[in-house]
Amino acid sequence: MWAYNETFYQIYPIGFCDAPIHNDGICVPRIRKISEWSAYLQELGIGSIILNPIFESDNHGYDTRDFRSIDCRLGTNDDFRAVCKDLHTHQINVILDGVFNHVGRGFWAFQDVLEKKWDSPYKDWFHISFDGNSCYNDGFWYEGWEGHFELVKLNLQNPAVTDYLLDCVKFWIEEFDIDGLRLDVAYSLDHNFMRRLRTFCEELKPGFALIGEVLFGDYNLIVNDDMLHSCTNYECYKGIYSSLNSMNLFEIAHSLNRQYGPEQWCIYRGKHLMNFVDNHDVTRIASILANKNHLPLAYGILFGMPGIPCIYYGSEWGELGEKAPDNDYALRPSFEAPIPNELTDFLKKLISLRKNSDALCNGGYKNIVITNHQLIFERKSDSERVLVAINASDADFTANHGDFNGTCTDLLTGKAHTLSGSVELPKYSVMFLKMD
């Protein structure tokens, strides 16, 4: 799967393109702004972009009105087709947000139910009871997603619904040549639907990537040969920033070993989960870290650990942003242009070295040295062995271990080292040591 060797870049288009928060019905080709960033993303080394909702919606994109039309606030289908063509020209694949669990109250089929009630041919597309009433006084009750009644839950057990959704995916592939989907709230989706989606997409476009949003639980339930290729790794998301803030690297070392270690009981060995340090739903990493010297270290862990790294737009230069009650748009700003800095240059190096390392993309995981302030782990494939070393302390540190013998090269600096039982780690440092 091509996605396993790439770095992803996530954009929330309604915020990124500075569109109105509420749909004003005015068509403006704001989506073309993404093309203004394509050369920058290619230079950064990004292999695929994840776009959060772009289809016609009531407000934030997850309340879809029409799966076949680009939101008028972002432009037209022709505008987005041009964006996809431009991204592909820059060797960047396109992943769309597949919001298949629920729609908005403005969704055309739900609007038909509101008008015709019992007589609507779409009444079974949703979970409806005509014996009750809704908080909108619709004259019937319906299931909203997790109590959010502006989000009308779809009935994925209805073949007409799944046929419609698959036909929309086919439309996206044929019209825009997309390369995969991020499945919103995949933990809520019907498993049979995901199995059918996997087969359908693979037959339509071999190599089509499916990545699920999962917050908790056993990722194996949906990341397997029959359903999804990957899902969001929220366990290690929390472990990265929490370990650094508490100065207890045992936490992330335990999570990584539980997921990928050499022991028989490790649960995700051989799989490629999607890793991140922030996204459109959580406080940005530069805001949540207590010590800003730890920012490069967080990304060092992200690119050294097993899985697929994903960067949230703006965070590659350390943009701040705190999640606030009832104001997710604090995390979804618009930037006139990229603002690259030293952190961006560091990430560019990380992206390049990972893409060119079989051990980092596909190798196994093993903890070598763990202290509260330091972590050294091994990534090893049949062709190479890389030691990833993190020193979160404000003092230099000498790590001693029997495995630290021989010559190696630091992939970040290109500097050669000869190890004789120890590794010297400068304060606040990240090293990727490829053993000869």
C-alpha positions as CSV (number, residue, x, y, z in Angstrom):
1,M,0.0,0.0,0.0
2,W,1.5,3.3,-1.2
3,A,0.2,5.1,1.9
4,Y,2.5,3.3,4.3
5,N,5.6,5.0,2.9
6,E,4.2,8.6,2.6
7,T,3.8,11.5,5.0
8,F,0.2,13.0,5.0
9,Y,-0.8,16.6,5.4
10,Q,-4.3,17.4,6.7
11,I,-6.3,20.5,5.8
12,Y,-9.7,21.6,7.0
13,P,-10.8,23.4,3.8
14,I,-13.6,25.6,5.2
15,G,-11.2,27.1,7.7
16,F,-8.1,27.0,5.5
17,C,-9.9,28.8,2.6
18,D,-11.5,31.4,5.0
19,A,-15.0,30.4,4.0
20,P,-18.1,31.6,6.1
21,I,-18.8,29.3,9.0
22,H,-22.5,29.1,8.0
23,N,-23.5,28.3,4.4
24,D,-24.4,31.7,2.8
25,G,-25.3,30.2,-0.5
26,I,-22.8,32.3,-2.4
27,C,-20.4,30.4,-4.7
28,V,-16.8,31.5,-4.4
29,P,-13.9,29.4,-5.8
30,R,-12.0,29.5,-2.5
31,I,-10.9,25.8,-2.9
32,R,-8.4,26.8,-5.5
33,K,-6.3,28.3,-2.7
34,I,-5.0,24.7,-2.1
35,S,-3.3,24.9,-5.5
36,E,-1.3,27.9,-4.3
37,W,0.3,25.6,-1.7
38,S,0.9,22.6,-3.9
39,A,4.5,23.5,-4.8
40,Y,5.3,24.2,-1.1
41,L,3.8,20.8,-0.1
42,Q,5.8,19.0,-2.8
43,E,9.0,20.7,-1.6
44,L,8.2,19.7,2.0
45,G,7.9,16.1,0.8
46,I,4.2,15.5,1.4
47,G,3.0,12.4,-0.4
48,S,-0.8,12.8,0.2
49,I,-3.2,15.4,1.4
50,I,-6.2,14.7,3.6
51,L,-9.1,17.2,3.0
52,N,-11.8,17.4,5.7
53,P,-15.3,17.9,4.3
54,I,-15.7,19.7,1.0
55,F,-19.2,18.9,0.0
56,E,-22.3,21.0,0.2
57,S,-23.3,21.3,3.9
58,D,-25.3,23.3,6.4
59,N,-22.3,24.6,8.4
60,H,-19.1,22.9,9.3
61,G,-19.0,20.2,6.5
62,Y,-20.0,17.2,8.6
63,D,-23.6,18.1,8.2
64,T,-23.8,17.2,4.5
65,R,-26.5,18.4,2.2
66,D,-25.3,16.9,-1.1
67,F,-22.4,14.4,-1.6
68,R,-22.1,15.2,-5.3
69,S,-21.5,19.0,-5.2
70,I,-18.6,20.9,-3.8
71,D,-19.8,23.3,-1.1
72,C,-20.6,26.6,-2.8
73,R,-18.5,28.4,-0.2
74,L,-15.5,26.6,-1.7
75,G,-16.5,26.7,-5.4
76,T,-17.7,24.2,-7.9
77,N,-16.9,20.7,-9.0
78,D,-14.8,22.1,-11.8
79,D,-12.8,24.1,-9.3
80,F,-12.1,21.1,-7.2
81,R,-11.3,19.0,-10.3
82,A,-8.6,21.5,-11.2
83,V,-7.2,21.4,-7.7
84,C,-6.9,17.6,-7.8
85,K,-5.2,17.7,-11.2
86,D,-2.7,20.2,-9.8
87,L,-2.0,18.2,-6.7
88,H,-1.4,15.1,-8.8
89,T,0.9,17.0,-11.0
90,H,2.9,17.8,-7.9
91,Q,3.0,14.0,-7.0
92,I,0.5,14.5,-4.1
93,N,-2.3,12.1,-3.7
94,V,-5.8,13.2,-2.6
95,I,-7.8,11.7,0.3
96,L,-11.3,13.0,1.0
97,D,-13.3,12.9,4.2
98,G,-16.0,10.3,3.8
99,V,-18.8,11.3,6.2
100,F,-21.0,8.3,5.9
101,N,-22.5,7.9,9.4
102,H,-24.7,11.0,9.3
103,V,-25.9,13.9,7.3
104,G,-27.2,17.4,8.0
105,R,-30.8,18.4,8.3
106,G,-30.4,20.1,4.9
107,F,-29.6,16.7,3.2
108,W,-32.0,16.3,0.2
109,A,-33.4,13.0,1.3
110,F,-34.1,14.2,4.9
111,Q,-35.7,17.3,3.4
112,D,-38.1,15.0,1.5
113,V,-39.0,13.3,4.8
114,L,-39.7,16.6,6.4
115,E,-42.1,17.5,3.6
116,K,-43.8,14.2,3.0
117,K,-43.5,12.3,6.4
118,W,-44.8,8.8,6.0
119,D,-45.2,9.2,2.2
120,S,-41.5,9.9,1.6
121,P,-39.6,7.1,-0.1
122,Y,-36.6,8.0,1.9
123,K,-38.1,7.6,5.4
124,D,-36.2,4.3,5.9
125,W,-32.9,6.0,5.0
126,F,-32.8,7.2,8.6
127,H,-33.8,5.9,12.1
128,I,-37.2,7.5,12.4
129,S,-40.2,7.0,14.7
130,F,-43.5,8.8,13.7
131,D,-44.7,8.1,17.3
132,G,-42.5,10.8,18.7
133,N,-41.2,14.3,18.0
134,S,-37.9,16.0,17.6
135,C,-36.3,19.0,19.3
136,Y,-37.0,20.8,16.1
137,N,-40.8,19.9,16.3
138,D,-40.6,18.0,13.1
139,G,-43.6,15.8,13.9
140,F,-41.4,12.7,14.2
141,W,-38.4,11.5,16.2
142,Y,-35.1,10.6,14.6
143,E,-31.7,9.4,15.8
144,G,-29.0,12.1,15.9
145,W,-25.4,11.2,16.1
146,E,-24.4,11.0,19.7
147,G,-27.2,13.3,20.7
148,H,-26.4,16.0,18.1
149,F,-29.7,16.3,16.3
150,E,-28.3,18.6,13.6
151,L,-26.5,15.5,12.5
152,V,-29.1,13.0,11.2
153,K,-27.8,9.4,11.5
154,L,-28.0,7.3,8.3
155,N,-29.4,3.8,8.3
156,L,-26.5,1.9,6.9
157,Q,-28.4,-1.4,7.2
158,N,-30.6,-0.1,4.3
159,P,-29.2,-1.3,1.0
160,A,-30.6,1.8,-0.8
161,V,-28.4,4.0,1.5
162,T,-25.2,2.0,1.0
163,D,-25.8,1.8,-2.7
164,Y,-26.2,5.6,-2.8
165,L,-23.0,6.1,-0.8
166,L,-21.0,3.8,-2.9
167,D,-22.3,5.5,-6.0
168,C,-21.1,8.8,-4.6
169,V,-17.6,7.3,-4.0
170,K,-17.6,6.1,-7.6
171,F,-18.5,9.6,-8.7
172,W,-15.6,11.1,-6.7
173,I,-13.1,8.7,-8.2
174,E,-14.4,9.3,-11.7
175,E,-14.8,13.0,-11.5
176,F,-11.9,14.0,-9.3
177,D,-9.5,11.0,-9.5
178,I,-9.2,10.8,-5.7
179,D,-6.9,8.2,-4.1
180,G,-8.6,7.4,-0.9
181,L,-10.9,8.2,2.0
182,R,-10.7,9.2,5.6
183,L,-13.8,7.7,7.2
184,D,-15.3,10.0,9.7
185,V,-16.3,8.4,13.0
186,A,-15.3,5.0,11.6
187,Y,-15.9,3.5,15.1
188,S,-19.6,4.2,14.5
189,L,-19.9,2.7,11.0
190,D,-21.5,-0.6,10.2
191,H,-18.8,-3.2,9.7
192,N,-20.6,-4.8,6.7
193,F,-20.6,-1.5,5.0
194,M,-16.9,-1.1,5.5
195,R,-16.2,-4.5,4.1
196,R,-18.3,-3.7,1.0
197,L,-16.6,-0.3,0.7
198,R,-13.2,-2.0,0.7
199,T,-14.0,-4.5,-2.0
200,F,-15.9,-1.8,-4.1
201,C,-13.0,0.7,-4.0
202,E,-10.3,-1.9,-4.7
203,E,-12.1,-3.1,-7.7
204,L,-12.8,0.4,-9.0
205,K,-9.3,1.8,-8.3
206,P,-6.6,-0.7,-7.0
207,G,-4.6,0.8,-4.2
208,F,-7.4,3.1,-3.0
209,A,-6.6,3.9,0.6
210,L,-9.2,3.7,3.5
211,I,-8.2,5.3,6.8
212,G,-10.7,5.4,9.7
213,E,-11.1,7.9,12.5
214,V,-11.0,5.8,15.7
215,L,-10.7,7.2,19.2
216,F,-10.4,4.1,21.4
217,G,-10.8,0.3,21.5
218,D,-9.2,-2.4,19.5
219,Y,-8.1,-1.1,16.2
220,N,-7.8,-4.6,14.8
221,L,-11.6,-4.7,14.6
222,I,-11.6,-2.5,11.6
223,V,-8.0,-2.4,10.4
224,N,-7.6,-5.7,8.7
225,D,-7.5,-7.2,5.2
226,D,-11.3,-7.0,4.9
227,M,-12.0,-3.4,6.0
228,L,-9.6,-0.5,6.5
229,H,-5.9,-0.1,5.7
230,S,-5.3,2.2,8.7
231,C,-6.9,4.3,11.4
232,T,-6.0,7.1,13.7
233,N,-3.7,6.2,16.6
234,Y,-5.2,8.3,19.4
235,E,-3.5,6.1,22.1
236,C,0.0,7.3,21.0
237,Y,-1.2,10.8,20.2
238,K,-1.9,11.2,23.9
239,G,1.2,9.4,24.8
240,I,3.6,11.7,22.9
241,Y,2.6,15.0,24.4
242,S,1.8,13.5,27.9
243,S,5.2,11.8,28.1
244,L,7.0,15.0,27.4
245,N,4.9,17.2,29.7
246,S,5.2,14.8,32.6
247,M,8.9,14.0,31.7
248,N,8.0,10.4,31.8
249,L,9.0,8.7,28.5
250,F,8.0,5.4,30.0
251,E,4.5,6.2,29.0
252,I,5.0,6.5,25.2
253,A,7.6,3.6,25.3
254,H,4.9,1.4,27.0
255,S,2.3,2.3,24.4
256,L,4.6,1.7,21.5
257,N,5.8,-1.6,22.8
258,R,2.2,-2.7,23.6
259,Q,1.3,-1.9,20.0
260,Y,4.4,-3.0,18.1
261,G,7.0,-4.6,20.3
262,P,8.6,-8.0,19.8
263,E,6.5,-9.9,22.4
264,Q,3.8,-12.2,21.2
265,W,1.1,-10.2,23.0
266,C,1.8,-7.0,21.1
267,I,-1.4,-6.2,19.2
268,Y,-0.6,-4.1,16.1
269,R,2.7,-5.5,14.9
270,G,2.9,-5.3,11.1
271,K,0.1,-2.7,10.8
272,H,0.4,0.9,9.8
273,L,-1.7,3.2,12.0
274,M,-2.0,6.9,11.3
275,N,0.0,8.9,13.8
276,F,-0.3,12.6,14.6
277,V,0.5,15.1,17.2
278,D,-2.5,17.3,16.5
279,N,-5.5,17.7,14.1
280,H,-8.6,19.7,13.6
281,D,-10.2,18.4,16.7
282,V,-7.5,18.8,19.4
283,T,-5.2,21.5,20.8
284,R,-2.2,22.1,18.6
285,I,1.1,20.5,19.7
286,A,2.9,23.8,20.1
287,S,0.2,25.0,22.5
288,I,-0.2,21.8,24.6
289,L,3.5,21.2,25.2
290,A,4.7,22.8,28.5
291,N,8.3,23.1,27.2
292,K,8.7,24.5,23.7
293,N,12.1,22.8,23.4
294,H,10.2,19.6,23.2
295,L,8.5,20.4,19.9
296,P,11.1,18.9,17.6
297,L,11.3,15.9,20.0
298,A,7.5,15.3,19.6
299,Y,8.0,15.2,15.8
300,G,11.1,13.0,16.2
301,I,8.9,10.4,18.0
302,L,6.2,10.8,15.4
303,F,8.5,10.1,12.5
304,G,10.5,7.4,14.3
305,M,7.6,5.3,15.5
306,P,5.9,2.7,13.4
307,G,2.9,3.9,11.3
308,I,2.0,6.7,8.9
309,P,2.9,10.3,10.1
310,C,0.3,13.1,9.4
311,I,1.0,16.8,9.8
312,Y,-1.9,19.3,10.5
313,Y,-1.6,22.4,8.4
314,G,0.3,25.2,10.1
315,S,1.8,23.0,12.8
316,E,4.9,22.4,10.7
317,W,6.0,25.9,11.7
318,G,4.7,25.7,15.3
319,E,1.3,27.4,14.9
320,L,-0.5,27.8,18.2
321,G,-4.2,26.9,18.7
322,E,-6.2,25.8,21.7
323,K,-9.4,23.8,21.5
324,A,-12.2,26.0,23.0
325,P,-15.7,25.0,24.0
326,D,-18.1,25.5,21.1
327,N,-15.3,27.1,18.9
328,D,-13.5,24.5,16.9
329,Y,-12.6,27.2,14.4
330,A,-9.8,28.4,16.8
331,L,-8.1,25.2,15.5
332,R,-9.0,25.8,11.8
333,P,-7.5,29.1,10.8
334,S,-6.8,30.6,7.4
335,F,-3.2,31.5,6.4
336,E,-2.4,33.8,3.5
337,A,0.6,31.7,2.7
338,P,2.9,29.1,4.3
339,I,5.2,30.5,7.1
340,P,8.1,28.1,7.0
341,N,10.9,28.3,9.7
342,E,13.5,26.2,11.3
343,L,10.9,23.7,12.5
344,T,9.6,23.4,8.9
345,D,13.2,22.6,7.7
346,F,13.6,20.0,10.5
347,L,10.3,18.3,9.4
348,K,11.4,18.4,5.8
349,K,14.5,16.3,6.9
350,L,12.4,13.9,8.9
351,I,10.0,13.4,5.9
352,S,12.8,12.7,3.6
353,L,14.8,10.3,5.8
354,R,11.7,8.3,6.7
355,K,10.6,8.0,3.1
356,N,14.0,6.6,2.2
357,S,14.2,4.2,5.1
358,D,12.7,0.7,4.9
359,A,13.3,0.3,8.6
360,L,11.3,3.5,9.5
361,C,8.5,2.8,7.1
362,N,8.1,-1.0,7.6
363,G,10.5,-2.2,10.3
364,G,9.8,-3.7,13.7
365,Y,10.0,-1.9,17.0
366,K,12.1,-2.6,20.1
367,N,12.8,-0.5,23.2
368,I,16.5,-0.3,24.0
369,V,16.9,2.4,26.7
370,I,14.2,4.0,28.7
371,T,14.5,6.5,31.5
372,N,12.1,9.3,32.5
373,H,13.9,11.8,30.3
374,Q,15.4,9.6,27.6
375,L,14.2,7.0,25.1
376,I,16.1,5.0,22.5
377,F,14.2,2.5,20.4
378,E,15.2,0.3,17.5
379,R,13.5,0.1,14.1
380,K,14.8,-2.8,12.1
381,S,13.9,-4.4,8.8
382,D,15.6,-7.0,6.7
383,S,17.7,-4.3,5.0
384,E,18.6,-1.9,7.7
385,R,18.7,-1.0,11.4
386,V,18.0,2.5,12.8
387,L,18.2,3.7,16.4
388,V,15.9,6.6,17.3
389,A,17.2,8.5,20.3
390,I,15.3,11.1,22.2
391,N,16.7,13.3,25.0
392,A,14.1,15.4,26.6
393,S,16.3,16.7,29.4
394,D,17.9,20.1,29.7
395,A,21.3,18.3,30.2
396,D,23.5,16.1,28.0
397,F,23.2,12.4,28.6
398,T,25.3,9.3,28.0
399,A,23.2,6.2,27.2
400,N,25.0,2.9,27.8
401,H,24.0,-0.4,26.2
402,G,25.6,-3.5,24.8
403,D,23.9,-2.9,21.4
404,F,25.7,0.4,21.0
405,N,28.8,-0.9,19.1
406,G,30.0,-0.3,15.6
407,T,29.8,2.6,13.1
408,C,26.7,4.5,12.2
409,T,25.4,7.6,10.6
410,D,23.0,10.2,12.0
411,L,20.5,10.5,9.2
412,L,19.5,14.0,10.3
413,T,23.0,15.5,10.2
414,G,24.9,13.1,7.9
415,K,27.6,12.8,10.7
416,A,29.3,9.5,11.2
417,H,29.8,8.0,14.6
418,T,31.7,5.2,16.1
419,L,30.0,3.6,19.1
420,S,31.8,1.7,21.8
421,G,29.0,0.7,24.2
422,S,27.5,4.2,24.6
423,V,25.7,7.0,22.7
424,E,26.1,10.7,23.6
425,L,22.8,12.6,23.5
426,P,22.9,16.4,23.7
427,K,20.2,18.1,25.6
428,Y,16.8,18.4,23.9
429,S,18.0,16.3,21.0
430,V,16.7,13.8,18.4
431,M,19.0,11.4,16.6
432,F,18.3,8.8,13.9
433,L,21.3,6.5,13.9
434,K,21.6,4.2,10.9
435,M,23.8,1.3,11.9
436,D,26.4,0.2,9.3
